[in-house]
C-alpha cells in the first residue's frame, strides 16, 4: 500500500491517499503538505488531525504556555526551604541561687550539652537589684515581684547563652513546668525541684526574649563564636 524511500536526509512516502513529502534539517521538521490530508481516513491515525500533541510549531498555544512556564522564576529548592525553616536561635539559661547552692550546675549544663546545643557564654555572677528588676520587668505589677528580686539576688547565679535550631522551645521542655510538682519526670524541675519559689533554673520564653536577656546579662566580648566538632553529626 505504501512505499518509503530516504535519500540524503529526505524521506518520501506515497499511498492511495496522495503523496506526502517531508524534509528533516537539523532539529527542525517541516512538512510540505499538511497532515490533515490523512484525516479522510481516521483509522490511519491514533490522534485527530487537529491534535497538537506532537506539534513542534511554536505558534501553538500549548508550546507558548510551556515557554512561559519555563521562563518564570524557579521555585525554592526543597533543601533550601527546609534550611529556611530551621532557624538558629539563642536562649538565655540561668541556674538560680538554689540550683547553685545545691550543686546542680554541672548536671544542668550536661543536659543541654547532651541535647546537642552549643554553649556560647558561661559565667558565675552576683546579680544586682537593678539587673534583677530589669530582667523581670514584665512581672513588676505582680505581688510576688519584690520577693522574686530578693530571691535572685540572694546568692550567685550561673549565666549561660545557648545556641541551636529550636533551642528556645526545646530548652523549655528540658526545664519543665514552672511548678515543679507539675513538671514531667525527666525534666530538670521535674527531677530536682518541688516548689515554684525554688525551681532551680530560668529559660527564655521566646527567641526575642532570648536575644534581649543575653544582651542584658552578657557584656560585649563575653560570648564566643566557635564550631563544635560534633556539628556534622547533629544536623544534615
C-alpha positions as CSV (number, residue, x, y, z in Angstrom):
1,X,0.0,0.0,0.0
2,X,2.8,2.4,0.8
3,X,6.4,2.8,-0.3
4,X,9.0,4.7,1.7
5,X,12.4,5.9,0.5
6,X,15.1,8.0,2.1
7,X,17.9,9.8,0.3
8,X,20.3,12.2,1.9
9,X,18.0,13.0,4.8
10,X,14.9,13.4,2.6
11,X,12.1,11.0,3.2
12,X,9.1,10.5,0.8
13,X,6.1,8.3,1.1
14,X,3.2,7.7,-1.3
15,X,-0.1,5.9,-0.9
16,X,-3.6,5.8,-2.3
17,X,-4.4,8.8,-0.2
18,X,-2.0,11.0,-2.0
19,X,1.7,12.0,-1.9
20,X,3.3,13.2,1.3
21,X,6.8,14.6,1.4
22,X,8.8,15.6,4.5
23,X,12.3,17.0,4.9
24,X,14.4,17.0,8.0
25,X,17.0,19.6,8.6
26,X,18.9,19.5,12.0
27,X,16.3,19.6,14.8
28,X,13.5,21.1,12.6
29,X,10.8,19.2,10.9
30,X,8.8,20.8,8.1
31,X,6.0,19.3,6.1
32,X,5.3,20.3,2.5
33,X,1.7,19.1,2.7
34,X,-0.4,19.3,5.9
35,X,-1.0,16.0,7.7
36,X,-4.7,16.9,7.7
37,X,-5.0,15.1,4.4
38,X,-4.9,11.8,6.4
39,X,-7.9,12.9,8.3
40,X,-10.0,11.5,5.4
41,X,-9.1,8.0,6.8
42,X,-9.5,8.3,10.7
43,X,-8.4,4.7,11.2
44,X,-4.9,5.5,9.9
45,X,-4.2,7.9,12.8
46,X,-4.3,7.4,16.6
47,X,-4.9,11.2,17.1
48,X,-7.3,13.5,15.3
49,X,-5.9,15.7,12.6
50,X,-6.1,18.8,14.8
51,X,-4.1,17.2,17.7
52,X,-1.2,19.4,18.9
53,X,0.4,16.6,20.9
54,X,3.4,16.1,18.6
55,X,3.4,19.6,17.0
56,X,6.7,21.5,17.0
57,X,5.1,24.7,15.8
58,X,5.9,27.3,18.4
59,X,2.7,29.2,17.5
60,X,0.6,26.6,19.1
61,X,-0.9,27.7,22.5
62,X,0.4,24.7,24.4
63,X,4.0,25.4,23.3
64,X,3.6,29.1,24.3
65,X,2.4,28.0,27.7
66,X,5.4,25.7,28.1
67,X,7.7,28.5,27.2
68,X,6.1,30.9,29.6
69,X,6.3,28.4,32.4
70,X,10.0,27.6,31.7
71,X,10.9,31.3,31.7
72,X,9.3,32.1,35.1
73,X,11.4,32.2,38.3
74,X,12.4,28.7,39.5
75,X,10.7,27.5,42.7
76,X,12.5,27.1,46.0
77,X,14.7,24.0,46.1
78,X,13.4,21.8,48.9
79,X,16.6,21.7,51.0
80,X,16.7,25.5,50.9
81,X,13.1,25.6,52.1
82,X,13.9,23.2,55.0
83,X,17.0,25.2,55.9
84,X,14.9,28.4,56.0
85,X,12.5,26.8,58.4
86,X,15.3,25.7,60.7
87,X,16.2,29.0,62.2
88,X,19.2,29.2,64.5
89,X,18.1,30.7,67.8
90,X,19.7,31.8,71.1
91,X,18.3,31.4,74.6
92,X,19.4,32.6,78.0
93,X,19.6,29.9,80.7
94,X,20.3,30.8,84.3
95,X,20.9,28.5,87.2
96,X,19.2,30.3,90.0
97,X,20.8,30.7,93.5
98,X,19.1,27.5,94.8
99,X,20.5,25.5,91.9
100,X,24.0,26.8,92.5
101,X,23.8,26.1,96.3
102,X,22.5,22.6,95.7
103,X,25.3,21.8,93.3
104,X,23.3,21.2,90.1
105,X,25.3,23.5,87.8
106,X,27.2,20.6,86.2
107,X,24.1,18.5,85.7
108,X,22.1,21.3,84.1
109,X,24.9,22.1,81.7
110,X,25.2,18.4,80.9
111,X,21.6,18.1,79.9
112,X,21.9,20.9,77.3
113,X,25.2,19.5,76.0
114,X,23.8,16.0,75.6
115,X,20.9,17.5,73.6
116,X,23.4,19.0,71.2
117,X,23.1,22.7,71.8
118,X,26.1,25.0,71.6
119,X,27.3,26.9,74.7
120,X,28.4,30.4,73.7
121,X,28.7,32.1,77.1
122,X,29.1,30.9,80.7
123,X,29.9,32.8,83.9
124,X,29.2,32.8,87.7
125,X,27.7,36.1,88.6
126,X,26.3,38.0,91.5
127,X,23.1,39.7,90.3
128,X,22.4,43.3,91.4
129,X,18.9,44.5,92.4
130,X,18.8,46.8,89.3
131,X,19.6,44.0,86.9
132,X,17.0,41.7,88.6
133,X,14.3,44.3,88.3
134,X,15.1,44.9,84.6
135,X,15.2,41.2,83.9
136,X,11.8,40.6,85.5
137,X,10.2,43.9,84.5
138,X,7.2,42.2,82.9
139,X,6.3,40.9,86.4
140,X,6.7,44.2,88.1
141,X,3.0,44.5,88.9
142,X,2.8,41.1,90.4
143,X,2.5,40.9,94.2
144,X,5.4,38.4,94.4
145,X,7.8,40.7,92.5
146,X,9.8,42.1,95.5
147,X,10.2,38.5,96.8
148,X,11.4,37.3,93.4
149,X,14.0,40.1,93.2
150,X,15.3,39.2,96.7
151,X,15.5,35.6,95.7
152,X,17.5,36.1,92.6
153,X,20.0,38.4,94.3
154,X,20.4,36.2,97.4
155,X,23.4,34.4,96.0
156,X,25.4,33.8,92.9
157,X,23.8,32.6,89.7
158,X,25.3,30.9,86.6
159,X,24.5,32.7,83.4
160,X,24.5,30.8,80.1
161,X,23.9,31.6,76.4
162,X,23.0,28.6,74.3
163,X,22.5,28.4,70.5
164,X,20.8,25.9,68.3
165,X,17.8,25.1,66.0
166,X,14.7,25.5,68.0
167,X,16.7,25.9,71.2
168,X,14.2,28.2,72.9
169,X,11.2,25.7,72.8
170,X,13.5,22.7,73.4
171,X,15.1,24.3,76.4
172,X,11.7,25.0,77.9
173,X,10.9,21.3,77.5
174,X,14.2,20.3,79.1
175,X,13.5,22.6,82.0
176,X,9.8,21.6,82.6
177,X,6.8,23.4,84.0
178,X,7.2,26.5,86.3
179,X,5.6,24.5,89.1
180,X,8.0,21.5,89.7
181,X,5.1,19.4,91.0
182,X,3.5,19.6,87.6
183,X,6.7,19.1,85.6
184,X,7.2,15.8,83.8
185,X,9.8,13.3,85.2
186,X,12.9,13.6,83.1
187,X,12.8,17.4,83.1
188,X,15.2,19.5,85.3
189,X,12.4,20.8,87.5
190,X,10.5,17.5,87.5
191,X,13.6,15.6,88.7
192,X,15.2,18.2,91.0
193,X,12.7,20.6,92.5
194,X,9.5,20.7,94.5
195,X,8.3,24.3,94.8
196,X,7.8,27.2,92.3
197,X,9.7,29.6,94.5
198,X,12.8,27.3,94.3
199,X,12.6,25.9,90.8
200,X,16.3,25.9,90.1
201,X,16.6,27.3,86.6
202,X,15.3,30.0,84.3
203,X,14.9,29.8,80.5
204,X,13.9,32.4,77.9
205,X,10.3,32.0,76.7
206,X,10.8,33.3,73.2
207,X,13.6,33.9,70.6
208,X,13.1,37.7,71.1
209,X,13.5,37.4,74.9
210,X,16.4,35.1,74.4
211,X,18.3,37.9,72.5
212,X,17.2,40.6,75.0
213,X,18.2,38.6,78.0
214,X,21.6,37.5,76.6
215,X,22.3,41.2,75.9
216,X,21.2,42.1,79.4
217,X,23.4,39.5,81.2
218,X,26.5,39.4,79.0
219,X,28.8,42.2,78.0
220,X,30.4,42.6,74.6
221,X,33.3,40.1,74.2
222,X,31.9,37.6,76.7
223,X,30.3,35.4,74.0
224,X,32.4,33.1,72.0
225,X,31.7,32.1,68.4
226,X,33.0,28.6,67.7
227,X,32.2,25.4,65.8
228,X,31.7,22.2,67.7
229,X,33.5,19.1,66.3
230,X,30.2,17.2,66.6
231,X,28.2,19.6,64.5
232,X,28.1,17.4,61.3
233,X,26.7,14.6,63.5
234,X,23.8,16.7,64.8
235,X,22.5,18.3,61.6
236,X,22.3,17.2,58.0
